[in-house]
Amino acid sequence: MNAFEQRFDATVRAELAQPGTRAPPFPIFLPPSLRETMAAAGASETVAAYYCETMPQMLVEQMLRGDDRARRLLWRPLDRSRLPRLSQALDGLFREVDGQKLTGFSTPQELVAGRPTAAALAAPTLLGSGLPLVGAWPAERRLINDDPLDDDAVFDLRLSGGLMHELCHGLSRPLDRPPPPWMVLEAAALLLGSLAFPRHVFPEVPGEAVPGVSLFVLLGQCLARLFGKKNFFLILTDAAPLADAFGATAAQALEQAAHDEWQARTEVPFARDALAAPAWVKVADAARAGRIVRLTEEVPFAELPWWHEEPTAEDVALSHSAVRAVRQVNVLAPTYQTHPCEAPVLTLDTRTCILERPRNPRGVFGEPAFWIVPPPLCRKLRERGIERMQVEHAEDLWTSSA
């Protein structure tokens, strides 16, 4: 047991000794992926305190104390027939990947029968043994408690996305080395979640999306396009090393990018890290040509392999995601949420391959919203003399440009 585990376990023992705390039905321990990452990075005191004290305190408080509506929902048996978002997302999850490898069960029905509550579903996942469930932190629990919807409807709206995100990370496994970079793991899990049930990332109604995560999906889409979706998802289903999924050069380049990002800001990672998604895409694309570029290097897409390829159906599909992605806004309403929004006119810069909408005054993060349009499509537009354009009917543009 290393020093991080000792500190985590001491926190858990102290929290479980507090009056009014129920005995945990599942083991609570420092997730091996966090332990190995912190050990390899030489985690700062801020990071160590966050993961070894703040997070287990919140997990115990979330799952094992109190009897308000939000906490009861975490332990309430799940009825798929009354949870349409969760049910469709689980079906989509098993459609996209080998569910047995990812969850330990061969069908969604077996999964819910074997782990019949949200708490039971989350506990054995990659981070579930040591971090509170996404979507049920204190401010979100207050929102759930006050929601006039019935219990199943409020669970499906406000908790199914976070629960699916935990499941998409796969099961916790023993580790003796650091996992792939956090950015890459989040990109894989959130891409899988977006494929399983798109509205958990690109909402149609307020409250149903995991908030502020779409730029991780952008990175995930691009990595899947560059290296193949099947290879990419091996890091979730098989806990494959990055080199097995992407090759040695790309693994080296992405791990160097993670190291550079950590050295620049030795803090707990948050959604803001995904603002650098285009730079991560360029690091990965350059590695396909045997070239390692740093995260901070200003490399135009025109110098990278993807730009020179012919457009594919996957590129066109990714461009449609761009339109959907910029038609959302991150707001405080009253908690941090991602809502759909209007964006009648978009701007595409074919030199940077960035589609952008005007700044939304309600937005509190990631404004103005942007997305990558695949470089081959932008190259085609450049060949027609188009460098920067306003797009009013974006859905119709990509087929003609390809």
N, C-alpha and C positions, 0 to 999 in steps of 0.2 A: 504494500500500500504506500503510494507516494504522498508527498505533503499536501497536494491538492485533495486527494481522497480523504486524508485524515481531517482536513479542515471541513470538507463537505459533510462527512459522517458526524463530526462534532456538532455541526449546525443542526442536522436532522435529529440527533438525540435530544438536543436542547428543545427543539420545537415540539417533538412528540411528548415531551414531559410537561408541556404547558396544559393547564386545566382546560377541559372541554375539547381536547384533541382525541379523535378516534384512532384506533390502531389501524395501520395501513394494511390492506389486503394484498398489496403488491410490493415488491422490493423497491426501496428508494435508494439510488446510488448515483454517483457521478457518471454520466454517460461516457463510455470509453472514448468516443470520438472527441469529446471536449477535453478529457484528460490528456490524450495524446497530442492534441493540437496545442494546448496550453504548455505542456512540457516541452514540445519542440520549439515553440515561439519564445519561451522564457516570459510567460505572461506577467504583465505589470500587476501591481497591487490592486489597481482599479478593476482589472479584468478578473483576477482571482477572487476578489470580494464579491463581485457580481455573480459569478457562477458557483462559488462555494458557500456563499451566505445568502445573498438576496434571492437567488432563484430557488433554492430548496425551501427557504422560508415561505416564499409565495406559493410553491407547490403544496406544502402542507396546509397552509391557510386556505388555499383554493379547494382542495380535495377532502380535507379531513376535519375542518372546523366549520361551524355555522350550519344553519338549516334554512337558508333563504331559498327562494325559487331557483335561482341560477345554480346553486350547488346541488339541489335536488335533481335538476335536469341532468347533471353529469352522472348521476347514479341511477337514473330512471331507465328501465328496460326499453330498448329501441324497437319500434314497430315500423318496419320499412314501408308498409302500406300507407302510413300517415306522414312519411317524411320523403316527399318526392324529390327534393334536391339531393339529399343524402343517398337515396336509393339509386337515382340515375348516376350519381357520381361513383358509387361503388361498382355498378355495372360497367361504367366506362373505364374504371381503374383496371378491372380484370380483363377488359377487352384490349387494353393497351399493352399490358405487361403480363408476365407469368405471376399470377396472384399467389401461387403457392410459395414461390421464392420471396416475394415481397412481404406477405402477411403471415405465412404459415398455414394458410387455408386454400382450398382449391376452388371455392366459389364464394360469391358475396353472401349467399345464404348460410354457408358453413361458418364464415367469419363472424357474422352477427350472432349466430347461435352459440358459437364458442366464446365470444367476447361481447356479451349482450348489452353493455352500457358504454357511454362515451369514455368514462374513466378506464374501463377494461380495454377498450380499443387503443387508447393512447399509451397506456403504461409500458408495453414492451417495444414501443417504437424507438427509433434512433436516439431521440432526445427525451422521450416520455418519462424515463426513470428519474430525471433530475430537473426538468423545466416544467413550469405550469402550462396547461393547455392554451394554445393560441385562441383568442376570442373570448376568454373567460377571465381576463385580468380584472382588477377591482372596478375600474370605471365601466368596463363592459358588463360586468355583473349587475351593476346598478341599472344600466340600460335594460338588461334582460328582466330584472325584477319589476320594472315599471312598464314594460311593454304590454299593451292591452290584448295582444294575440293570445290564443290558447297555447298550452305548453308545447304541443307538437309543432305548431306553426312557428313559435318563437325559436324553438330549438333549430328547426330546419333553416330558418332565415339567418340566425345570428351565430350558430355554433357549428353547422355542418361544414362550412368552409375551413375553419381552423382544424376541425377533427380530420377532415380529408387531407389537409396539409401534413399533419403528423403521420398519417398512414402512408402518404406518398414518399416519405423519407425512408420507409422500410424498417426492418427490425433492428434492434440494437444487437451488435455482435462483439465478441472479444476482439481487441485490437492490440497490436504491439508496435504499431507505427502510426503516424498521422494519417488521417483520411484525406481525400482530395480537398482542395481549398474550399472554404465555406461558400464563396461565391458560386462555385461550380456545383456543389451539392444543392444549394438553394435553387439554382437555375434548373437542375434536373427535377427536383421534387415539384417545383411550381409549374414547370412545363407539363409534367405528367398530370398534375391537378387540373391545369387548363384544358388538357385534352379530354380528361375524364368528364369534366363538367365546366365548360367555358365560363359560365356566369360566376363561378367562384373567383375568377380573376377579372373578367370583363362584365361588370354587373349590368343587369337590366332594371333592377329596382334597388334603392338604397338599402344597405345593410347586409347584402348577401355575399359580398366579396371579402376575401382576405385583404385587408387594407394595405395599399401602398406597395404592392409586390409586382406590378406588371413588368417593370424593367428587368427583373430576374427572368421572367418568361421570355423577354426579348433576347437575353443572352442564351437562354435555353433553346429557343427556336433556331438561333444562328449556329450554335454548337451542333445541334441535331442536323442542320442542313450541311454543315461542313464535314462532319465525321460520321453521320448516319445515326438515326434515332435509336436503332437497336443497340449499337455500340454504346451510345451515351447512357442508356438506361441500365447498362450492366453495372454501373457504379451504385445503383439503387438495389437491383434485384440480387446481384452476386457479390456486392461489396468489392467489385473489381478495382485494382489499382488504376490510376489515371492512365498509366502507360499502356495497359491492356486495352483500354477503351479508345484512346486517341493516338497512341504511339508515343515513343520515348521523347521526341523533340517537342511535341505539343505539351506533354506532361511537364517537361522541364520549363517550358515557357510560361505555362499557367501557374506553376508553383513559384516561379520567380516573380510573377505578377503579384501573387498573394503575399510573398515576402516583402516586396517593395511597398505594397499598400499598408502592411502592418508596420513597417519601419516609419512610414510617413505619419501614421496616427495609431499609436499603441492603445487603442480603446476598444471597447466592446463593439462588435459589428452591428450595424443597423441598416434599415432600408436605404439610407442615403448612399451606401456603398454602391448600390445598383445604378446610381447616376453615371457611373463610369462604364456602363455596359458596352458602349461602342468601342472604348479602348480595349476592353477584354476581348471583344470579337476580333479586333485587328491583331492582337497578340496570337490568338488561335489561328487565324487565317494565315498569318505570316509563317507560323510553324509548319503549315502544310508544305511550304516551299523550302523547309529546312532552315528558316531564318528566325532567330529569336530577337524580338523587339521588346523594349521595356514598356511598362504601362503608361509612362509619362511621355513617350516619344510621339511626336506629331507625324504620323504616317498616313498619307492619303490612301483611300481605298483603291485608287487607280494604280498604286504600286503593288497591290496584293493579288493573289491568285483568283479570288472569287470574282473580282471585277471583270476578268477576261474570259470567264466561262459563259456559255450560252444560257439564257434564262430557262428555267425548268418550271414545271407545274408547282413544285414546292416553293419556288421563289414567288410566284404569283399568289399562292395561298398566304405566304408570309406578308406580302404587301397588303392583303386584305386585313390581316391582323393589325397592321399599322394603323389603318383607318379606325378600326374598332378601339384600339388602345388609346389613341389621342382623344377619343370622345368619352373620356372619363376624367374625373377630378378628385383629388384627395382633399377632404374637408374635415373640419371639426363640427360634428352634428349630433350630439355634443361630444361624442368620442371621436377618435380618429377613424375615418371611414373613407371608402372609395365609392363615389356615386357616378352614374351616367351623366353626361352633360352634352349640350349642343356644341357643334363645331362646324358651322356651315361652310367656312372657307379655311382651307389648309394650305400650307406653303411647303413645297418640296425643293430642296437644294440638291441638285444632281451631282455636285462636286463632293459634298460631304455624305450624301445618301441619307439625309435626315429629313423626315416629314415632321412638321411642327404645326401646332395650332396656336392662336393668340393666347396670351396669358389670361387665365380665368381669375377674376378678383376673389373668388371664394377659395381658391387653392392655397393649401398650406405646405405643400411639398411637391417637388418635381415640376415646377412651372417655368416656362410654358411646356406642356406635355410634348414629348417627341418620341420617334420610333425610327428604326432603320428600315429603309426601303432597299431590297436586295441590290447590291452593286450591279449585277448584269442588267437589271431593268433600267437603272440610272445611266449606265453606259449607252444603252440603246437611245435613251432620250438625249444624251449629250451628242450622239452621232447625228441627231436631227437639229442640233444647234440650240438645244434647250439647256440652260444652266440653272435657272431658278424660275419657278412657276407657282402660280396660285391655282389650287385645285378646288373646284366646286362640286364636281361629281366624281369623287375619287374612285368609287366602286367600278366605274366604267373605264378608267384610265389604263389599268395594268394590262388588260388583254390586248388592247391596241398597241401598247408600247412594246409588248413582247413579240 
